[in-house]
Amino acid sequence: MKIIYIITGLYTGGAEVMLYKLLSRIDRERFNPVVISLMDRGIWGDRIATLGIPIYTIGIIQGKPKLANIWRLIHIVRQLQPDLIQGWMYHGNLAAQFARLFLFKQVSVLWNIRHSLYSLDLEKPRTTIIIKLCAQFSNSATKIIYNSQNSARQHEKSGYCIEKTCVIPNGFETDKFIPSGKAYLSVRSEFNIPENALLIGLIGRYHPIKDHFNFLQAAALLLKNYPNVQFVLAGNKVDWQNHILSELIHELGLVKQIHLLGERHDVPRLTAAFDIASSSSSGEGFPNVIGEAMSCGVPCVVTDVGDSAWIVSDTGKVVPPRDPEALANAWKALIDIGTEGREALGKAARQRVIECFSLDSVVDQYEALYDNILTKKTKFKG
């Protein structure tokens, strides 16, 4: 089956990474993938090319599509004669549906939405237009794949066709995010954290929706009764140069217990060093960092936003958002069950990820969907 993946662009982002991970594991004896980027090759284009997958670029400048770009897209799709077209992100979905009109055979079009839609007011004006356009044409798609149940509900409320909904979650590399005693010790050594200190970690970029304020307030509450706890925070702009974070940490008297690491490229190692991983967000879709921590055998405390509670299930604790006291109390509960209790939860968490969210299981779901559509099409022809 020849599948064309039409994606908005190939720069760094969760959507691009997930496409790469899917293509790296898809059964190439059954599926023949080709990628079209509406913009250029970005960062991930060369990496996809190393998989032996053809890459085509349309060269659209953001917000300024030209007639020549549209003709190039039509020409490439007609030349490739796909059995299936898979859109990826809003612009890719719309382009996939449009390109389908110029094929002289019946071809199914799947959409892939990897975005939480809390309010159109939070979106850029051009993105809002595309989101609304997609809603108008959503009935034309064969299936609309969402990466989270929360996202599916949000888009359905915004007019996306409910009958076309299909949820396939993000997949985690359970062979990369693994429990590691070596990481546990080396991270403590790197930051001069005593081996007997309990480490609570938060990984995520600095953004209001991640609610670092909630996390730090909870840390201050916890330390009143548990002074032997230290906190590691990593992510873009989560560093001491961030004056808002720095001032708050000083105000709360947390300087000696907090480690701000900024953006890191050793996230599997860092995560495996935590005793407890946490998400303090006021809004999420499908938070990868939670699945990654669970894959490392680390129990999690998360706020009840997006799909966080579904991911964690009974392997950790779920608390209301914007409630530092509830967050601190959940941490206390995991501290009080002791090392053995946390290890048992961590093992259950890793097993849950392997069974429900491993990359291989997610790729299997995509392949089963593609097979099902091709089989139905063959029967229809017959």
C-alpha positions as a Python dict, from the first residue, in 0.01 Angstrom:
ca = {
    (1, 'M'): (0, 0, 0),
    (2, 'K'): (147, 333, -105),
    (3, 'I'): (72, 597, 159),
    (4, 'I'): (142, 967, 110),
    (5, 'Y'): (189, 1161, 433),
    (6, 'I'): (121, 1531, 381),
    (7, 'I'): (255, 1734, 672),
    (8, 'T'): (259, 2110, 730),
    (9, 'G'): (636, 2122, 788),
    (10, 'L'): (923, 1923, 933),
    (11, 'Y'): (1062, 2147, 1205),
    (12, 'T'): (1103, 2035, 1567),
    (13, 'G'): (775, 1957, 1740),
    (14, 'G'): (581, 1669, 1889),
    (15, 'A'): (382, 1610, 1569),
    (16, 'E'): (695, 1588, 1352),
    (17, 'V'): (869, 1359, 1602),
    (18, 'M'): (570, 1125, 1614),
    (19, 'L'): (560, 1102, 1233),
    (20, 'Y'): (929, 1012, 1231),
    (21, 'K'): (878, 749, 1502),
    (22, 'L'): (583, 597, 1312),
    (23, 'L'): (782, 582, 988),
    (24, 'S'): (1082, 430, 1166),
    (25, 'R'): (875, 129, 1276),
    (26, 'I'): (612, 85, 1003),
    (27, 'D'): (622, -250, 821),
    (28, 'R'): (793, -162, 492),
    (29, 'E'): (703, -497, 337),
    (30, 'R'): (334, -405, 359),
    (31, 'F'): (347, -25, 339),
    (32, 'N'): (532, 208, 105),
    (33, 'P'): (541, 553, 271),
    (34, 'V'): (621, 883, 99),
    (35, 'V'): (632, 1222, 276),
    (36, 'I'): (529, 1558, 133),
    (37, 'S'): (616, 1868, 339),
    (38, 'L'): (410, 2172, 245),
    (39, 'M'): (706, 2389, 347),
    (40, 'D'): (1066, 2261, 331),
    (41, 'R'): (1267, 1970, 473),
    (42, 'G'): (1311, 2139, 811),
    (43, 'I'): (1502, 1941, 1073),
    (44, 'W'): (1324, 1608, 1039),
    (45, 'G'): (1328, 1580, 660),
    (46, 'D'): (1686, 1454, 646),
    (47, 'R'): (1622, 1212, 932),
    (48, 'I'): (1319, 1069, 753),
    (49, 'A'): (1524, 1044, 434),
    (50, 'T'): (1784, 829, 617),
    (51, 'L'): (1503, 575, 667),
    (52, 'G'): (1496, 536, 289),
    (53, 'I'): (1164, 720, 259),
    (54, 'P'): (1123, 969, -30),
    (55, 'I'): (1068, 1332, 71),
    (56, 'Y'): (903, 1595, -147),
    (57, 'T'): (879, 1963, -55),
    (58, 'I'): (625, 2215, -184),
    (59, 'G'): (814, 2526, -69),
    (60, 'I'): (520, 2723, 68),
    (61, 'I'): (629, 3028, 267),
    (62, 'Q'): (425, 3045, 588),
    (63, 'G'): (97, 3224, 523),
    (64, 'K'): (181, 3289, 157),
    (65, 'P'): (84, 2995, -66),
    (66, 'K'): (131, 3059, -437),
    (67, 'L'): (-44, 2906, -736),
    (68, 'A'): (284, 2737, -834),
    (69, 'N'): (292, 2563, -492),
    (70, 'I'): (-61, 2431, -540),
    (71, 'W'): (16, 2299, -888),
    (72, 'R'): (332, 2132, -755),
    (73, 'L'): (132, 1953, -484),
    (74, 'I'): (-128, 1832, -736),
    (75, 'H'): (143, 1717, -977),
    (76, 'I'): (334, 1518, -714),
    (77, 'V'): (23, 1346, -575),
    (78, 'R'): (-100, 1254, -925),
    (79, 'Q'): (246, 1126, -1015),
    (80, 'L'): (269, 908, -702),
    (81, 'Q'): (-81, 756, -740),
    (82, 'P'): (-126, 664, -371),
    (83, 'D'): (-358, 402, -225),
    (84, 'L'): (-410, 620, 81),
    (85, 'I'): (-341, 981, 179),
    (86, 'Q'): (-263, 1062, 542),
    (87, 'G'): (-281, 1429, 642),
    (88, 'W'): (-73, 1537, 942),
    (89, 'M'): (-172, 1857, 1131),
    (90, 'Y'): (-436, 2110, 1020),
    (91, 'H'): (-274, 2244, 701),
    (92, 'G'): (-162, 1895, 602),
    (93, 'N'): (-516, 1761, 650),
    (94, 'L'): (-668, 2034, 434),
    (95, 'A'): (-401, 1987, 166),
    (96, 'A'): (-458, 1609, 168),
    (97, 'Q'): (-833, 1653, 118),
    (98, 'F'): (-773, 1907, -161),
    (99, 'A'): (-514, 1693, -343),
    (100, 'R'): (-753, 1397, -337),
    (101, 'L'): (-987, 1587, -575),
    (102, 'F'): (-733, 1561, -856),
    (103, 'L'): (-690, 1182, -850),
    (104, 'F'): (-885, 978, -1100),
    (105, 'K'): (-946, 692, -859),
    (106, 'Q'): (-1114, 640, -524),
    (107, 'V'): (-857, 717, -253),
    (108, 'S'): (-929, 739, 119),
    (109, 'V'): (-799, 1039, 312),
    (110, 'L'): (-715, 1018, 681),
    (111, 'W'): (-659, 1325, 894),
    (112, 'N'): (-429, 1347, 1195),
    (113, 'I'): (-492, 1616, 1457),
    (114, 'R'): (-225, 1659, 1724),
    (115, 'H'): (-344, 1973, 1895),
    (116, 'S'): (-560, 2057, 2195),
    (117, 'L'): (-831, 2312, 2121),
    (118, 'Y'): (-921, 2489, 2445),
    (119, 'S'): (-1041, 2807, 2274),
    (120, 'L'): (-1015, 2956, 1927),
    (121, 'D'): (-932, 3285, 2102),
    (122, 'L'): (-596, 3135, 2196),
    (123, 'E'): (-507, 3053, 1833),
    (124, 'K'): (-340, 3273, 1574),
    (125, 'P'): (-592, 3433, 1333),
    (126, 'R'): (-470, 3232, 1030),
    (127, 'T'): (-472, 2907, 1229),
    (128, 'T'): (-829, 2983, 1342),
    (129, 'I'): (-937, 3012, 978),
    (130, 'I'): (-778, 2675, 892),
    (131, 'I'): (-933, 2507, 1199),
    (132, 'K'): (-1279, 2633, 1096),
    (133, 'L'): (-1224, 2530, 733),
    (134, 'C'): (-1126, 2181, 846),
    (135, 'A'): (-1444, 2160, 1054),
    (136, 'Q'): (-1649, 2242, 741),
    (137, 'F'): (-1479, 1964, 539),
    (138, 'S'): (-1434, 1710, 820),
    (139, 'N'): (-1720, 1494, 692),
    (140, 'S'): (-1514, 1430, 376),
    (141, 'A'): (-1233, 1255, 565),
    (142, 'T'): (-1245, 877, 595),
    (143, 'K'): (-1121, 896, 954),
    (144, 'I'): (-995, 1174, 1182),
    (145, 'I'): (-716, 1046, 1406),
    (146, 'Y'): (-660, 1236, 1732),
    (147, 'N'): (-369, 1172, 1965),
    (148, 'S'): (-582, 1231, 2273),
    (149, 'Q'): (-939, 1171, 2387),
    (150, 'N'): (-948, 1526, 2518),
    (151, 'S'): (-855, 1670, 2179),
    (152, 'A'): (-1123, 1459, 2010),
    (153, 'R'): (-1393, 1596, 2242),
    (154, 'Q'): (-1274, 1955, 2195),
    (155, 'H'): (-1278, 1932, 1815),
    (156, 'E'): (-1616, 1759, 1808),
    (157, 'K'): (-1758, 2052, 2006),
    (158, 'S'): (-1607, 2283, 1741),
    (159, 'G'): (-1797, 2109, 1462),
    (160, 'Y'): (-1567, 1824, 1358),
    (161, 'C'): (-1752, 1514, 1241),
    (162, 'I'): (-1806, 1285, 1541),
    (163, 'E'): (-1862, 973, 1326),
    (164, 'K'): (-1508, 1001, 1186),
    (165, 'T'): (-1332, 1014, 1525),
    (166, 'C'): (-1050, 770, 1597),
    (167, 'V'): (-807, 805, 1889),
    (168, 'I'): (-453, 668, 1858),
    (169, 'P'): (-233, 796, 2142),
    (170, 'N'): (130, 899, 2127),
    (171, 'G'): (379, 615, 2142),
    (172, 'F'): (674, 592, 2378),
    (173, 'E'): (1013, 438, 2317),
    (174, 'T'): (1014, 191, 2604),
    (175, 'D'): (1360, 70, 2499),
    (176, 'K'): (1498, 425, 2541),
    (177, 'F'): (1311, 538, 2853),
    (178, 'I'): (1405, 265, 3098),
    (179, 'P'): (1461, 232, 3473),
    (180, 'S'): (1828, 297, 3550),
    (181, 'G'): (2010, 276, 3880),
    (182, 'K'): (2315, 424, 3707),
    (183, 'A'): (2117, 735, 3604),
    (184, 'Y'): (1970, 758, 3953),
    (185, 'L'): (2319, 791, 4102),
    (186, 'S'): (2489, 994, 3827),
    (187, 'V'): (2226, 1272, 3826),
    (188, 'R'): (2257, 1305, 4202),
    (189, 'S'): (2632, 1322, 4167),
    (190, 'E'): (2612, 1585, 3890),
    (191, 'F'): (2404, 1824, 4102),
    (192, 'N'): (2552, 1736, 4443),
    (193, 'I'): (2224, 1591, 4563),
    (194, 'P'): (2267, 1350, 4857),
    (195, 'E'): (2194, 989, 4759),
    (196, 'N'): (1933, 962, 5033),
    (197, 'A'): (1750, 1278, 4920),
    (198, 'L'): (1416, 1223, 4753),
    (199, 'L'): (1395, 1380, 4408),
    (200, 'I'): (1074, 1516, 4252),
    (201, 'G'): (1102, 1619, 3887),
    (202, 'L'): (911, 1835, 3641),
    (203, 'I'): (1008, 1841, 3273),
    (204, 'G'): (840, 2094, 3044),
    (205, 'R'): (901, 2426, 2874),
    (206, 'Y'): (828, 2752, 3053),
    (207, 'H'): (473, 2851, 2959),
    (208, 'P'): (176, 2973, 3167),
    (209, 'I'): (-19, 2656, 3088),
    (210, 'K'): (256, 2441, 3249),
    (211, 'D'): (189, 2630, 3575),
    (212, 'H'): (534, 2623, 3733),
    (213, 'F'): (386, 2859, 3993),
    (214, 'N'): (159, 2576, 4113),
    (215, 'F'): (455, 2336, 4131),
    (216, 'L'): (675, 2576, 4330),
    (217, 'Q'): (400, 2666, 4576),
    (218, 'A'): (340, 2295, 4635),
    (219, 'A'): (715, 2246, 4685),
    (220, 'A'): (717, 2514, 4956),
    (221, 'L'): (424, 2343, 5132),
    (222, 'L'): (587, 1999, 5116),
    (223, 'L'): (923, 2116, 5251),
    (224, 'K'): (762, 2230, 5578),
    (225, 'N'): (733, 1865, 5682),
    (226, 'Y'): (971, 1690, 5439),
    (227, 'P'): (1296, 1891, 5434),
    (228, 'N'): (1488, 1604, 5272),
    (229, 'V'): (1323, 1656, 4931),
    (230, 'Q'): (1485, 1828, 4633),
    (231, 'F'): (1329, 1934, 4302),
    (232, 'V'): (1463, 1920, 3947),
    (233, 'L'): (1298, 2131, 3675),
    (234, 'A'): (1408, 2116, 3313),
    (235, 'G'): (1280, 2264, 2986),
    (236, 'N'): (1315, 2558, 2754),
    (237, 'K'): (1354, 2882, 2957),
    (238, 'V'): (1333, 2690, 3285),
    (239, 'D'): (1662, 2831, 3412),
    (240, 'W'): (1800, 3091, 3652),
    (241, 'Q'): (1796, 3354, 3374),
    (242, 'N'): (1418, 3336, 3389),
    (243, 'H'): (1356, 3627, 3627),
    (244, 'I'): (995, 3535, 3702),
    (245, 'L'): (1089, 3183, 3811),
    (246, 'S'): (1405, 3299, 3990),
    (247, 'E'): (1225, 3566, 4191),
    (248, 'L'): (947, 3329, 4292),
    (249, 'I'): (1197, 3066, 4408),
    (250, 'H'): (1376, 3327, 4620),
    (251, 'E'): (1047, 3457, 4763),
    (252, 'L'): (943, 3105, 4864),
    (253, 'G'): (1286, 3032, 5015),
    (254, 'L'): (1350, 2736, 4786),
    (255, 'V'): (1692, 2825, 4643),
    (256, 'K'): (1879, 2538, 4813),
    (257, 'Q'): (1620, 2273, 4717),
    (258, 'I'): (1553, 2368, 4352),
    (259, 'H'): (1765, 2279, 4047),
    (260, 'L'): (1675, 2467, 3726),
    (261, 'L'): (1844, 2293, 3433),
    (262, 'G'): (1706, 2467, 3124),
    (263, 'E'): (1670, 2265, 2805),
    (264, 'R'): (1840, 1926, 2825),
    (265, 'H'): (1924, 1657, 2573),
    (266, 'D'): (1951, 1372, 2824),
    (267, 'V'): (1584, 1355, 2924),
    (268, 'P'): (1576, 971, 2953),
    (269, 'R'): (1867, 987, 3199),
    (270, 'L'): (1719, 1273, 3400),
    (271, 'T'): (1376, 1113, 3417),
    (272, 'A'): (1513, 779, 3536),
    (273, 'A'): (1674, 963, 3831),
    (274, 'F'): (1343, 1086, 3975),
    (275, 'D'): (1171, 925, 4272),
    (276, 'I'): (848, 1099, 4168),
    (277, 'A'): (768, 1270, 3837),
    (278, 'S'): (505, 1542, 3822),
    (279, 'S'): (295, 1756, 3591),
    (280, 'S'): (143, 2072, 3738),
    (281, 'S'): (-23, 2197, 3419),
    (282, 'S'): (-352, 2385, 3402),
    (283, 'G'): (-409, 2246, 3051),
    (284, 'E'): (-270, 1956, 2845),
    (285, 'G'): (-353, 1728, 2556),
    (286, 'F'): (-151, 1410, 2583),
    (287, 'P'): (162, 1494, 2790),
    (288, 'N'): (457, 1292, 2662),
    (289, 'V'): (669, 1357, 2971),
    (290, 'I'): (425, 1157, 3186),
    (291, 'G'): (438, 850, 2961),
    (292, 'E'): (817, 881, 2946),
    (293, 'A'): (845, 891, 3327),
    (294, 'M'): (615, 590, 3361),
    (295, 'S'): (828, 408, 3104),
    (296, 'C'): (1128, 477, 3332),
    (297, 'G'): (941, 311, 3619),
    (298, 'V'): (876, 639, 3799),
    (299, 'P'): (537, 693, 3969),
    (300, 'C'): (367, 1021, 3871),
    (301, 'V'): (155, 1290, 4031),
    (302, 'V'): (-41, 1479, 3767),
    (303, 'T'): (-311, 1742, 3742),
    (304, 'D'): (-643, 1625, 3602),
    (305, 'V'): (-618, 1793, 3262),
    (306, 'G'): (-627, 1650, 2911),
    (307, 'D'): (-553, 1278, 2905),
    (308, 'S'): (-322, 1281, 3208),
    (309, 'A'): (-556, 1082, 3433),
    (310, 'W'): (-617, 825, 3158),
    (311, 'I'): (-243, 778, 3104),
    (312, 'V'): (-158, 741, 3474),
    (313, 'S'): (-470, 542, 3571),
    (314, 'D'): (-407, 374, 3910),
    (315, 'T'): (-26, 381, 3887),
    (316, 'G'): (8, 728, 4043),
    (317, 'K'): (-192, 1019, 4180),
    (318, 'V'): (-427, 1263, 4004),
    (319, 'V'): (-511, 1601, 4158),
    (320, 'P'): (-714, 1908, 4052),
    (321, 'P'): (-525, 2178, 3857),
    (322, 'R'): (-424, 2506, 4025),
    (323, 'D'): (-433, 2346, 4371),
    (324, 'P'): (-85, 2349, 4532),
    (325, 'E'): (-211, 2193, 4855),
    (326, 'A'): (-360, 1894, 4670),
    (327, 'L'): (-37, 1855, 4471),
    (328, 'A'): (175, 1864, 4788),
    (329, 'N'): (-55, 1613, 4962),
    (330, 'A'): (-26, 1371, 4668),
    (331, 'W'): (352, 1395, 4686),
    (332, 'K'): (330, 1327, 5062),
    (333, 'A'): (123, 1014, 4994),
    (334, 'L'): (387, 875, 4758),
    (335, 'I'): (667, 964, 4998),
    (336, 'D'): (489, 793, 5287),
    (337, 'I'): (448, 459, 5108),
    (338, 'G'): (828, 431, 5107),
    (339, 'T'): (1078, 311, 4849),
    (340, 'E'): (917, -32, 4805),
    (341, 'G'): (573, 118, 4754),
    (342, 'R'): (702, 363, 4492),
    (343, 'E'): (894, 87, 4314),
    (344, 'A'): (578, -125, 4296),
    (345, 'L'): (383, 167, 4147),
    (346, 'G'): (672, 237, 3908),
    (347, 'K'): (670, -122, 3782),
    (348, 'A'): (294, -104, 3726),
    (349, 'A'): (338, 229, 3546),
    (350, 'R'): (601, 89, 3308),
    (351, 'Q'): (384, -216, 3240),
    (352, 'R'): (89, 10, 3157),
    (353, 'V'): (297, 208, 2906),
    (354, 'I'): (428, -112, 2744),
    (355, 'E'): (76, -253, 2709),
    (356, 'C'): (-112, 64, 2608),
    (357, 'F'): (128, 330, 2485),
    (358, 'S'): (448, 167, 2360),
    (359, 'L'): (560, 287, 2019),
    (360, 'D'): (520, -64, 1876),
    (361, 'S'): (160, -92, 1999),
    (362, 'V'): (79, 252, 1853),
    (363, 'V'): (235, 163, 1517),
    (364, 'D'): (25, -157, 1523),
    (365, 'Q'): (-288, 58, 1562),
    (366, 'Y'): (-197, 271, 1260),
    (367, 'E'): (-119, -36, 1052),
    (368, 'A'): (-446, -204, 1153),
    (369, 'L'): (-639, 109, 1052),
    (370, 'Y'): (-462, 126, 714),
    (371, 'D'): (-526, -246, 655),
    (372, 'N'): (-892, -210, 748),
    (373, 'I'): (-943, 79, 505),
    (374, 'L'): (-766, -101, 221),
    (375, 'T'): (-968, -421, 285),
    (376, 'K'): (-1297, -228, 281),
    (377, 'K'): (-1195, -52, -40),
    (378, 'T'): (-1104, -386, -205),
    (379, 'K'): (-1438, -538, -101),
    (380, 'F'): (-1620, -229, -230),
    (381, 'K'): (-1446, -265, -566),
    (382, 'G'): (-1534, -634, -574),
}
